[in-house]
Amino acid sequence: MSTLLILLQAGPQQNGSFTFILLGAMILVFWLFMIRPQAKKAKLAKQFQENMQKGDKIVTIAGIHGTVNKVNDDGTLMLETSPGSYLKIEKSSISMEWTQNINKSVATDKK
């Protein structure tokens, strides 16, 4: 009986530290699976947008296809959608995934 009494008295102190460790583990898992991949993806998207140059074929997040005609210093670019038709768009409106997909399909069509 006295052993059971000692275990019951020690329980709440161990439970508090276990809860703290469990909370820390949950935060770590959240960071590994949610925050870190998003930060990595944002970094790649920013690098992709900064490396735009004249002649690149792109797709915007609105689904507009075109070719980069001019890259401006103010974070915009001139997009040629058809011969003689230009749109001024923000670099941040370029879809990295769609642009890579369209350029992959063009590369495989040429082979």
Long-range contacts (C-beta under 8 A, 24 or more apart in sequence): 44-96, 45-96, 48-94, 48-96, 48-99, 49-91, 49-92, 49-94, 49-96, 50-91, 52-77, 52-91, 52-94, 56-99, 57-99, 57-102, 57-103, 57-106, 58-94, 58-95, 58-99, 58-102, 59-94, 59-95, 59-98, 59-99, 59-101, 59-102, 60-89, 60-93, 60-94, 60-95, 61-93, 61-94, 61-95, 61-98, 62-93, 63-98, 64-89, 65-102
